């Protein structure tokens, strides 16, 4: 097994401030990169260049939206898990992701023998009966009656947050090598 040594990644004070601001989320603003730049002493183009660089370097793997759905009255949240033949999971995943009621769809490895499911999708709603009705419509429309699945409703709302790009002790600013 080889170990990759990582040199310290140069990071200015402005970039440290930008990383801390990104952890809080993008401002609701027509020009969020400009607003972030104004808060950390960078231009809009410098902020965008940093974010692109951090994506290329793997510091930022993805950016997305965190919706506080409970605050919006959406409390019936179902994870539907499917046991799909491996050769069909990609195609079915694309079809499910295109369904209006599905808010998230992704593939995960099975954990046999106890967990045979390899495709997961979320359906959010204001009431359980509406979520189940939406699932029934999807099953009918997509002809999924023969695909084993389970519906798992959330019992608790967990803290939702975006990515973390800083550490408590950011003085060394190094990338930690991951085991191979």
Protein Blocks (a to p, Z undefined) as FASTA:
>chain_A
ZZdddddddddfklmmmmmmmmnopaddfblmlmmmmmnopafklmmmmmmmmmmnomam
bdcddddfklnopabccdddddddfklmmmmmmmmmmpmklmbdcddddddfklmcfbdc
ddddfbfklmmmmmmmmmmmnopmlpccdddddfbdcddddddfbdfblmlopacdddZZ
